[in-house]
Amino acid sequence: MKRQLIALAGALVLTVSACSAPGSDSSGGDDASGGEKKTLTFSRSQGPYSELFEEAIVPILEEQGYTVNGVDFSDLLNADIALNDGDVDFNVEQHTAYMEDFNNNNSGDLVAISPIPTVPAGIYSDNYDNLEDIPDGATVAVPNRARAYLLLEKVGWIEVDDSGDFAAIDESNVTENPHNIEFTEMKSLSIPAVSQDFDYIVITGSIVYNAKIDPSTALATEDIVDNLVLQLVVKEENQDAQWAQDIAAAYHSDELKDYMEENNDGLWWIPEELQ
């Protein structure tokens, strides 16, 4: 009986310890001892946003005594689920249009607390040097994202009904298609590899970066409207926590301004309030 009680006590200790991740506490703002939380966990993805955070923001936070750990995710949906469940503290990979769609469809309580530098989507082509030469029946590969269709509307190729759910815009929302464009919706990561098979492709900024495409070769880039600006995102209960405010402050810092001046080769669009 004594051995059974000891084993039960050990199991309870392990259970309590497991529930305290990430970084320590379930309260969001403070650690288990009541002090300021100093160990942070974020969802990391392949692409420019996580790399910018690790190269330019983490050093600022480390100078303030923070330890920052990244957990790899292959897609934003699972990253947001982890954030909403409290398995990570924040992410830096999404705009408000996506975040609001996630909240609506997943009973989420995620909030954006600061804009961050953003990479615009663009139109590229291995077969044409300009937009004016688009042939009738042109083949265009697009990611299944609203911003791709809005970019094509910007250059005058199509008209889109955007009166409904912004995040849900797809080919069915195209109301005018004078060039009879044949759209192929694909996963963003797959598009660069098949660019020669299409007259034009639309790719988002993170894919431009990952595929090592020269951003200056874009035939057109999107206008970054407010709900497409990338954001620092946390759970609502943590938005006023000191650690969250310190991350936001790092994105507004002179250190980041200096970093962007030295490292922005035209890839990044920087929100006015960060300039």
SEROBA-256258 format. One line per 5 residues: number of its first residue (from 1); their letters; for each residue x, y, z of C-alpha. Coordinates in steps of 0.5 Angstrom, whole numbers. Layout:
NUM) a) X/Y/Z ~ ...
end
This chain:
1) mkrql) 0/0/0 ~ 6/5/2 ~ 9/4/-5 ~ 2/5/-9 ~ 1/12/-5
6) ialag) 9/14/-7 ~ 7/12/-14 ~ 1/16/-14 ~ 4/22/-11 ~ 9/22/-17
11) alvlt) 4/21/-22 ~ 1/28/-19 ~ 7/31/-19 ~ 8/30/-26 ~ 1/32/-28
16) vsacs) 2/39/-25 ~ 9/40/-28 ~ 6/38/-35 ~ 0/43/-34 ~ 5/49/-33
21) apgsd) 8/49/-40 ~ 10/53/-44 ~ 15/57/-40 ~ 12/56/-33 ~ 5/59/-32
26) ssggd) -2/58/-33 ~ -4/66/-31 ~ 0/68/-38 ~ 3/75/-35 ~ 7/72/-29
31) dasgg) 11/66/-27 ~ 9/60/-22 ~ 12/64/-16 ~ 9/71/-18 ~ 15/74/-21
36) ekktl) 15/77/-28 ~ 15/71/-34 ~ 22/71/-37 ~ 21/64/-41 ~ 17/65/-47
41) tfsrs) 15/60/-53 ~ 13/62/-60 ~ 11/58/-66 ~ 16/58/-71 ~ 15/57/-79
46) qgpys) 20/57/-85 ~ 20/63/-88 ~ 22/71/-87 ~ 18/72/-81 ~ 20/67/-76
51) elfee) 27/69/-78 ~ 26/76/-77 ~ 24/75/-70 ~ 30/71/-69 ~ 35/75/-72
56) aivpi) 33/82/-70 ~ 28/81/-64 ~ 30/76/-60 ~ 37/79/-58 ~ 33/85/-56
61) leeqg) 29/81/-51 ~ 35/77/-49 ~ 38/84/-46 ~ 32/84/-42 ~ 33/78/-39
66) ytvng) 28/73/-43 ~ 29/66/-46 ~ 26/65/-52 ~ 24/58/-55 ~ 21/56/-62
71) vdfsd) 17/50/-63 ~ 16/49/-71 ~ 10/48/-74 ~ 9/46/-82 ~ 2/50/-82
76) llnad) -1/57/-79 ~ -8/53/-77 ~ -4/48/-72 ~ 0/54/-70 ~ -6/58/-68
81) ialnd) -9/52/-65 ~ -3/51/-61 ~ -3/59/-59 ~ -11/58/-57 ~ -9/52/-53
86) gdvdf) -4/56/-49 ~ 2/51/-52 ~ 6/57/-54 ~ 5/64/-52 ~ 5/68/-59
91) nveqh) 6/68/-66 ~ 9/73/-71 ~ 6/69/-78 ~ -1/72/-79 ~ -5/78/-81
96) tayme) -12/80/-78 ~ -16/77/-83 ~ -13/70/-82 ~ -14/71/-75 ~ -21/73/-75
101) dfnnn) -23/68/-79 ~ -19/63/-74 ~ -23/66/-68 ~ -30/65/-72 ~ -29/58/-74
106) nsgdl) -25/55/-68 ~ -28/59/-62 ~ -21/63/-61 ~ -19/69/-57 ~ -13/71/-61
111) vaisp) -12/78/-61 ~ -6/82/-65 ~ -2/87/-61 ~ 3/90/-66 ~ 4/90/-73
116) iptvp) 10/88/-76 ~ 14/88/-82 ~ 11/85/-88 ~ 12/82/-95 ~ 7/83/-100
121) agiys) 5/78/-105 ~ 7/79/-112 ~ 5/77/-119 ~ 11/73/-123 ~ 12/70/-129
126) dnydn) 17/65/-133 ~ 14/67/-140 ~ 12/74/-140 ~ 16/80/-138 ~ 10/85/-137
131) ledip) 2/84/-135 ~ 0/87/-141 ~ 2/81/-146 ~ -3/77/-142 ~ -7/72/-147
136) dgatv) -14/70/-147 ~ -15/64/-143 ~ -8/65/-139 ~ -7/60/-134 ~ -5/63/-127
141) avpnr) -3/59/-121 ~ -6/62/-115 ~ -6/60/-107 ~ -13/59/-104 ~ -12/66/-101
146) arayl) -16/72/-102 ~ -10/77/-103 ~ -9/73/-109 ~ -15/75/-112 ~ -15/82/-110
151) llekv) -8/83/-113 ~ -11/81/-120 ~ -17/85/-119 ~ -12/91/-117 ~ -8/90/-124
156) gwiev) -15/90/-128 ~ -15/83/-130 ~ -21/81/-126 ~ -27/84/-122 ~ -28/81/-115
161) ddsgd) -34/81/-110 ~ -31/83/-103 ~ -38/84/-100 ~ -38/78/-96 ~ -33/74/-91
166) faaid) -26/77/-93 ~ -22/71/-92 ~ -26/67/-96 ~ -26/70/-102 ~ -24/65/-108
171) esnvt) -25/64/-115 ~ -33/63/-114 ~ -32/71/-112 ~ -30/73/-119 ~ -35/77/-122
176) enphn) -31/79/-129 ~ -26/75/-132 ~ -25/79/-139 ~ -19/75/-141 ~ -22/68/-139
181) iefte) -17/67/-134 ~ -16/59/-132 ~ -15/59/-125 ~ -11/53/-121 ~ -11/54/-114
186) mksls) -5/50/-111 ~ -2/50/-104 ~ 3/56/-104 ~ 9/52/-103 ~ 8/48/-109
191) ipavs) 7/54/-114 ~ 14/56/-115 ~ 16/49/-117 ~ 11/49/-123 ~ 12/57/-125
196) qdfdy) 14/55/-132 ~ 8/51/-133 ~ 3/57/-132 ~ 3/64/-136 ~ 3/67/-129
201) ivitg) 3/66/-122 ~ 1/69/-116 ~ 6/68/-109 ~ 6/71/-102 ~ 12/74/-99
206) sivyn) 14/68/-95 ~ 14/64/-101 ~ 18/69/-105 ~ 23/69/-99 ~ 23/61/-98
211) akidp) 24/60/-106 ~ 30/65/-106 ~ 26/69/-112 ~ 29/76/-113 ~ 23/80/-110
216) stala) 25/86/-116 ~ 22/81/-121 ~ 15/82/-119 ~ 11/85/-125 ~ 6/87/-119
221) tediv) 5/87/-112 ~ -1/88/-107 ~ -3/94/-103 ~ -2/92/-96 ~ -9/94/-93
226) dnlvl) -10/94/-86 ~ -12/87/-85 ~ -7/84/-89 ~ -1/87/-85 ~ 2/82/-81
231) qlvvk) 2/82/-73 ~ 4/80/-67 ~ -1/75/-64 ~ -3/73/-57 ~ -9/70/-53
236) eenqd) -13/76/-51 ~ -12/74/-43 ~ -4/76/-45 ~ -5/82/-49 ~ -3/87/-43
241) aqwaq) 2/82/-40 ~ 9/85/-39 ~ 12/80/-44 ~ 7/81/-49 ~ 8/89/-49
246) diaaa) 16/88/-49 ~ 16/84/-55 ~ 11/89/-58 ~ 16/95/-56 ~ 22/91/-59
251) yhsde) 18/91/-66 ~ 18/99/-65 ~ 25/100/-63 ~ 31/104/-66 ~ 34/97/-66
256) lkdym) 29/94/-71 ~ 29/100/-75 ~ 37/100/-76 ~ 37/92/-77 ~ 31/94/-83
261) eennd) 36/99/-86 ~ 41/95/-86 ~ 38/88/-89 ~ 32/90/-93 ~ 33/89/-100
266) glwwi) 26/91/-102 ~ 23/85/-100 ~ 20/88/-94 ~ 14/93/-93 ~ 15/97/-86
271) peelq) 8/99/-83 ~ 9/107/-82 ~ 8/106/-75 ~ 15/102/-75 ~ 19/107/-79
end
